[in-house]
Amino acid sequence: MFGVPGLKKRFCGSVRLGGVFILLAAAATLFPHESFAQLRDEEYIRRHAQPYISRFLKELKAYERDLPKAKSGRRAALTRLSRVCFNLGELTEHRHRLAWYEKGKSFAEILVKEEPGRVEGHYWLGTNLGGMAEVGGAGLALQTLPELVKIFAKAASIDPVYDQAGAHRSLGGIFGQAPAWPISVGDLNKSLHHLALAVQIAPENSTNHLFLGYTLMQMGRSAEARAALQRVFEATAHSVWPPGVEHDRREARRLLKELDAADNGKS
């Protein structure tokens, strides 16, 4: 959830899905945007993440300790475990990320099995699986994208509001950044549909507006894109950690500069 979705490269692109990075093997016909530190501003994360990592590790230890005795509250315990593992995967250094996502996925799979009608298991299964796909590389990502669409669609159908419209945000990121058919599942109209729902449901989330702005840019709707990106600066919430709001604002500023440069080039 640190960078804007997309910024596709000509042969290989990286994409952020509302908390999920997906590496995409893109066709040569995709038009590149310059990368934003591979869509993970590692320096920004290093500067701000350590207090949150320490907190999440303490929470994880407590949740794991309490899980065996959490009979009536087992769903809540598994949800916390899968979420905190995902958050650690987002904030930790690269060599540890896969292990955290795998651990989070295992908790989410248990939750889906025990509570298939609840949103939590499906949603955190999707986020952790998406993290694994990013770490695993472009080929795995392209294989995983159709499954992610199904998982997040299920989550959205159960509870579209959950995690600040997280399922719609993730679907919007996937459809907006994946290569289009027949290579993959990309579809800008579907992306716009889901992200419009996300900002309607959770206007306080900065990433919802950032993703919407970028999809509108890809569609050539610059005035609407500019308006969506300006709303990033009014938003106050982030799904993973509070400093993520400022990260989204930094990216919105960069995209607004791109829009300015494009407008000046036309004049």
C-alpha positions as CSV (number, residue, x, y, z in Angstrom):
1,M,0.0,0.0,0.0
2,F,2.9,2.3,-0.3
3,G,3.0,3.2,-4.0
4,V,0.6,4.0,-6.7
5,P,-0.6,0.9,-8.6
6,G,1.0,0.4,-11.9
7,L,3.7,2.6,-13.4
8,K,4.0,-0.2,-15.9
9,K,7.3,-0.9,-17.5
10,R,7.7,-1.9,-21.1
11,F,8.7,-5.5,-20.3
12,C,8.2,-5.9,-16.6
13,G,6.0,-3.8,-14.3
14,S,5.3,-3.6,-10.6
15,V,1.8,-3.0,-9.2
16,R,0.6,-2.1,-5.8
17,L,-2.9,-3.4,-4.9
18,G,-4.1,-1.6,-1.7
19,G,-1.8,-3.2,0.5
20,V,-0.6,-5.8,-2.2
21,F,2.3,-5.5,-4.7
22,I,2.1,-7.7,-7.8
23,L,5.0,-8.0,-10.2
24,L,3.6,-8.3,-13.7
25,A,5.3,-9.5,-16.9
26,A,4.0,-6.9,-19.3
27,A,3.9,-7.0,-23.0
28,A,6.1,-4.8,-25.1
29,T,3.0,-2.8,-26.2
30,L,2.3,-1.5,-22.7
31,F,3.2,2.1,-22.3
32,P,5.7,2.6,-19.5
33,H,5.6,5.1,-16.7
34,E,8.8,5.7,-14.7
35,S,9.0,3.5,-11.7
36,F,8.7,5.0,-8.2
37,A,11.5,3.2,-6.5
38,Q,10.0,0.0,-7.8
39,L,6.8,1.2,-6.1
40,R,8.3,0.6,-2.7
41,D,10.0,3.6,-1.3
42,E,12.4,1.6,0.8
43,E,14.1,4.6,2.3
44,Y,10.7,6.0,3.5
45,I,9.8,2.6,4.9
46,R,13.2,2.3,6.7
47,R,12.8,5.7,8.3
48,H,9.3,5.1,9.6
49,A,8.6,1.4,10.0
50,Q,10.6,0.2,12.9
51,P,8.3,1.3,15.7
52,Y,5.4,-0.3,13.9
53,I,7.3,-3.5,13.2
54,S,8.1,-3.8,16.9
55,R,4.5,-3.2,17.8
56,F,3.3,-5.8,15.3
57,L,5.8,-8.4,16.6
58,K,4.5,-7.9,20.1
59,E,0.9,-8.3,18.9
60,L,1.8,-11.4,17.0
61,K,3.3,-13.0,20.0
62,A,0.3,-12.2,22.1
63,Y,-2.2,-13.4,19.4
64,E,-0.3,-16.7,19.0
65,R,-0.2,-17.3,22.7
66,D,-3.9,-16.7,23.0
67,L,-5.1,-18.6,20.0
68,P,-5.2,-22.1,21.6
69,K,-7.6,-20.8,24.3
70,A,-9.6,-18.5,22.0
71,K,-12.6,-20.8,21.7
72,S,-15.4,-18.3,21.3
73,G,-13.1,-15.7,19.9
74,R,-11.2,-17.8,17.5
75,R,-12.3,-15.9,14.4
76,A,-11.1,-12.6,15.8
77,A,-7.7,-14.2,16.8
78,L,-7.1,-15.7,13.4
79,T,-8.1,-12.5,11.7
80,R,-5.6,-10.6,13.8
81,L,-2.9,-13.1,13.1
82,S,-3.4,-13.1,9.3
83,R,-3.6,-9.3,9.3
84,V,-0.5,-8.7,11.5
85,C,1.5,-11.1,9.4
86,F,0.5,-9.2,6.2
87,N,1.5,-5.9,7.9
88,L,4.9,-7.3,8.8
89,G,5.3,-8.5,5.2
90,E,4.6,-5.0,4.0
91,L,7.0,-3.3,6.4
92,T,9.9,-5.7,6.9
93,E,13.1,-6.0,4.8
94,H,12.8,-8.0,1.6
95,R,14.5,-11.2,2.8
96,H,11.8,-11.7,5.5
97,R,8.7,-10.8,3.5
98,L,7.9,-14.1,1.9
99,A,7.9,-15.9,5.3
100,W,5.5,-13.4,6.8
101,Y,3.1,-13.6,3.8
102,E,3.2,-17.4,3.9
103,K,2.4,-17.4,7.6
104,G,-0.4,-14.9,7.1
105,K,-1.8,-17.0,4.3
106,S,-1.8,-20.1,6.5
107,F,-3.9,-18.4,9.2
108,A,-6.3,-17.0,6.6
109,E,-6.8,-20.4,5.0
110,I,-7.8,-21.8,8.4
111,L,-10.2,-18.9,8.8
112,V,-11.8,-19.5,5.4
113,K,-12.2,-23.2,6.2
114,E,-13.8,-22.5,9.6
115,E,-15.8,-19.4,8.7
116,P,-16.4,-19.5,4.9
117,G,-19.3,-17.1,5.1
118,R,-17.2,-14.3,6.7
119,V,-15.2,-11.7,4.9
120,E,-12.1,-11.8,7.0
121,G,-10.6,-15.1,5.8
122,H,-11.1,-14.4,2.1
123,Y,-9.8,-10.9,2.3
124,W,-6.6,-11.7,4.3
125,L,-6.0,-14.7,2.1
126,G,-6.1,-12.4,-0.9
127,T,-3.7,-9.9,0.6
128,N,-1.1,-12.4,1.8
129,L,-1.3,-14.4,-1.4
130,G,-0.8,-11.2,-3.4
131,G,2.3,-10.4,-1.3
132,M,3.6,-13.9,-2.0
133,A,3.1,-13.3,-5.7
134,E,5.1,-10.1,-5.6
135,V,8.0,-11.8,-3.8
136,G,7.8,-14.8,-6.2
137,G,8.2,-12.7,-9.3
138,A,6.4,-11.9,-12.5
139,G,5.6,-15.5,-13.7
140,L,3.9,-16.4,-10.4
141,A,2.1,-13.1,-10.3
142,L,0.5,-13.7,-13.7
143,Q,-0.5,-17.2,-12.6
144,T,-2.0,-15.8,-9.4
145,L,-4.0,-12.9,-10.7
146,P,-7.2,-14.8,-11.7
147,E,-7.3,-16.5,-8.3
148,L,-6.8,-13.1,-6.6
149,V,-9.8,-11.7,-8.6
150,K,-12.0,-14.5,-7.4
151,I,-10.9,-14.2,-3.8
152,F,-11.4,-10.4,-3.6
153,A,-14.7,-10.6,-5.5
154,K,-15.9,-13.1,-2.9
155,A,-14.7,-10.8,-0.1
156,A,-16.5,-7.8,-1.7
157,S,-19.7,-9.7,-2.1
158,I,-19.7,-10.6,1.6
159,D,-18.7,-7.2,3.0
160,P,-17.7,-4.4,0.6
161,V,-16.9,-2.0,3.6
162,Y,-14.3,-4.2,5.3
163,D,-10.8,-2.7,5.7
164,Q,-11.8,0.7,4.2
165,A,-13.3,-0.9,1.1
166,G,-10.2,-3.1,0.8
167,A,-11.7,-5.7,-1.6
168,H,-12.9,-3.1,-4.0
169,R,-9.5,-1.2,-3.7
170,S,-7.6,-4.5,-4.4
171,L,-9.8,-5.4,-7.4
172,G,-9.5,-1.9,-8.8
173,G,-5.7,-2.1,-8.5
174,I,-5.6,-5.5,-10.2
175,F,-7.9,-4.6,-13.1
176,G,-6.1,-1.2,-13.5
177,Q,-2.6,-2.6,-13.6
178,A,-2.6,-6.1,-15.0
179,P,-2.0,-6.5,-18.8
180,A,-5.3,-6.8,-20.6
181,W,-6.7,-10.0,-22.2
182,P,-5.4,-12.3,-23.6
183,I,-2.3,-11.8,-21.5
184,S,-4.1,-11.3,-18.2
185,V,-7.1,-9.8,-16.5
186,G,-6.6,-6.1,-17.0
187,D,-9.6,-4.0,-17.7
188,L,-9.7,-0.2,-17.0
189,N,-13.5,0.0,-17.0
190,K,-13.6,-2.7,-14.2
191,S,-10.9,-0.9,-12.4
192,L,-12.8,2.4,-12.5
193,H,-16.0,0.6,-11.3
194,H,-14.3,-0.9,-8.2
195,L,-12.3,2.2,-7.3
196,A,-15.4,4.5,-7.6
197,L,-17.1,2.2,-5.2
198,A,-14.0,2.2,-2.9
199,V,-13.9,6.0,-2.6
200,Q,-17.7,6.2,-2.1
201,I,-17.5,3.6,0.7
202,A,-14.3,4.8,2.4
203,P,-13.5,8.4,1.3
204,E,-11.2,8.7,4.3
205,N,-8.7,6.2,2.8
206,S,-5.9,7.9,0.9
207,T,-5.0,4.8,-1.2
208,N,-8.5,4.6,-2.6
209,H,-8.2,8.1,-4.1
210,L,-4.6,7.5,-5.3
211,F,-5.6,4.3,-7.2
212,L,-8.6,6.0,-8.7
213,G,-6.5,8.9,-9.8
214,Y,-4.0,6.7,-11.5
215,T,-6.7,4.6,-13.3
216,L,-8.2,7.9,-14.6
217,M,-4.8,9.0,-15.8
218,Q,-4.5,5.7,-17.8
219,M,-7.9,6.4,-19.3
220,G,-6.8,9.8,-20.5
221,R,-9.3,11.6,-18.2
222,S,-6.9,14.1,-16.8
223,A,-9.3,16.6,-15.2
224,E,-11.0,13.8,-13.2
225,A,-7.6,12.2,-12.4
226,R,-6.4,15.6,-11.0
227,A,-9.5,15.9,-8.9
228,A,-9.1,12.4,-7.5
229,L,-5.4,12.9,-6.7
230,Q,-6.2,16.2,-4.9
231,R,-8.5,14.2,-2.6
232,V,-5.5,12.2,-1.5
233,F,-4.5,15.3,0.5
234,E,-7.8,15.4,2.3
235,A,-7.8,11.7,3.3
236,T,-6.7,10.8,6.8
237,A,-6.6,6.9,6.9
238,H,-4.4,4.1,5.6
239,S,-5.0,0.4,5.9
240,V,-1.6,-0.7,7.1
241,W,0.0,2.1,9.1
242,P,-0.5,5.9,9.7
243,P,2.6,7.0,7.8
244,G,1.2,5.3,4.7
245,V,-1.1,8.4,4.3
246,E,2.0,10.6,3.8
247,H,3.5,8.0,1.4
248,D,0.3,8.2,-0.7
249,R,0.5,12.0,-0.7
250,R,4.1,11.9,-1.9
251,E,3.0,9.7,-4.8
252,A,0.0,11.9,-5.5
253,R,2.3,14.9,-5.8
254,R,4.5,13.0,-8.3
255,L,1.5,12.1,-10.4
256,L,0.2,15.6,-10.4
257,K,3.5,16.8,-11.7
258,E,3.2,14.2,-14.5
259,L,-0.2,15.6,-15.3
260,D,1.2,19.2,-15.3
261,A,4.1,18.1,-17.6
262,A,1.7,16.4,-20.0
263,D,-0.6,19.4,-20.1
264,N,2.4,21.7,-20.8
265,G,3.5,19.4,-23.5
266,K,0.2,19.8,-25.3
267,S,0.3,23.6,-25.2
